[in-house]
């Protein structure tokens, strides 16, 4: 079974661009050999970005958050990582992927996460690469 962590930017893109690459990844959750993973940090960050950055009304953001919660397996990381020195939030994403024994971390973060390539047994890929791997 493939275990995926979708970075916050993937969830946000899926919500803002229906039918796009990120939306395809979110909708692939029903694939029998795929499990989406998330942590409390990722959930909190999704809500924060929707409300603060995109000015989404609270009830609408909460609806999106409930959608995520219904479709992910929640992971509680116990190990603190510091692989990304310039962005602590990215370390929280890595912690979820490592703790959840993810096969892949899917992100659009070209500055911090994608340059790592791999971390703790997790391959870090773009949404395009993941869509191609899943043949969506």
N, C-alpha and C positions, 0 to 999 in steps of 0.2 A: 504494500500500500504506500502511495506517495503521500507524504505529509508536507503541507505547504504553510508557510507564514506569509501573509500578504502585508506588506508595509502599509502604514497609514495612508501614504500617497496613492496606493493602489485602490483602497476602499473609497477614498474621496473621489478619485477619477471615475470609478465605476458609478458612483452616485450622480456625478455631474455630467457624465457622457454616456448615456444609455446606448448600448449597441457597440461601444468601443472595445478595444483590447482588454482593458481592465474589467469591464462589465462581463466580458466573455469568461474571464478567469473566475469571477465571483459566481457566475451562473454554473460553472463547471463543478461546483460543490456537490452536485447530485451524482457525479461520476462514481461508480462503485468502488474504484480503487484510489479514491482521493479523499483526504481529510484536511480541512482547513483548521489552522491553529491560531489562537490569539491569546493575549494576556490582558489583564486589567489595564496595564499601561496603554496598550494599543486602543482599547475601548475608550479610555479617557481622552486620548489624543484625537481620536476620530471626532468625538463630541466637541472638543475644544476647537478644532479646526473648522468644523461646520458652523458653529455658532460665532466664533470670534473673527475668523478670516473671511468666511463666506456669508456672514450675517443671516444664517438660516434661523428662522424662528425656533425657539426651544422645543415645542411639541413636534415639529417636523424633524429636527435633529434627533430627538428621542426615538421617533419612529424608525429612523435609519439605524440607530444603535440597537434597537430591539431586533431588527432584521439581522444584523451581524451576530448578535448573541444567539439567535436561533440556529445559525448555520456554521458555527465554529465550535471546536473543542477548546475549552479554556485551559490554559497552562499557567501554573504558578512557578515562575523561575525562583530558584533558591540561591543561585550563584550570581554575584555581581561581576560584570565584565567591564573592561576599560580598553577595548580594542580601538575605539574611535575617540581620540583625545579631544577633538574639537567639537564634538556633539554628543552630549550625554544621552539625549533621547534616542539616538541611533544604537547606543549600547543596550538600551532596554529592548529594542527590537531584536537584536542579536541574542539577548538572554532568552527571549521567548523561543526563538528558533532552536537554540542549543538545548534548552530544557525540554522542549517538545520533541526532540530528536527529529527535527524537520529534515526532509530530503532537500528542500529548496526554500530560500527566502527570495521572494519576488519583490523587487523595488525599482523605482525610477530614480533613486538617489545616486546621481553620477559623481557627486563630490566625495561622499564618505563610504557608502556601503558597496556599491558596484566595484570600485577599485580593489576591494579586498578579494573578490573572486570566490573565495572559500573561507569559512571560519568554523572551527569546531565540528567538522564533518558535514557542514551545511554548505551547499552550493548557492551562490548569490547570483541571481539572473534578472534580466529585464523582463517586462511583461511580454514583449514580442517573443523572446526565447522560450518562455514558459508556454505560450499559446502554441508555438511550433512543436515543442516537446509533447504536449498533450494532444496535438493534431485537432485543435478546435477550429 
